[in-house]
Amino acid sequence: MSSKPRDQNPSEELSLKQVAEKTKLVTDEIVTAEEELTVAHAVLDKNLPLNSKEPEVRQAVEATKQVKKRLRKSVKELTSVQVDLEKRAAK
């Protein structure tokens, strides 16, 4: 780790910008995964009659709902981190 202040190290500023860009790419990938999971969950939930669902299938459908919620939460957190990184990189 460097002991120099960040505002005196241009390469560190570039690094922050790169991290912000990578964070945005990861966030976009998670959003895409969440959207795809939403579609899969809706199809499973709608097209499998409740009375014919095996317990494992019901658990899997519920698990997709929970994963979707976790992905949505992760997107919010990553977006917050990305905003912070972009602010710091702009200094």
Phi, psi and omega in degrees: 000141179275144178267358179286145174297150184299325183288355179252007184232094183301326181293329177290323176298316177301318179299318177298320178296318179296319178296318178299318179296317179294322178298319178297317179297317179296317178301315179299320178295320180293320177300315179298315179297319179296319179295317179294321178293324177299316179296313181299317179298314181298318180296313180297314183296321183279320190268353177255109180302139183304319184288344181257357181284130173287155179305322180295323179292317177299319178296320179295319178297316178295322179297321178297323178296318180291320178297319179301317179296318179294321178296318179299318178296318179297321178298316179299316180294316179295323178298319178296317178297318181298316179300316180297316179298317180296321177296315181292324179291332181283344181291000000 
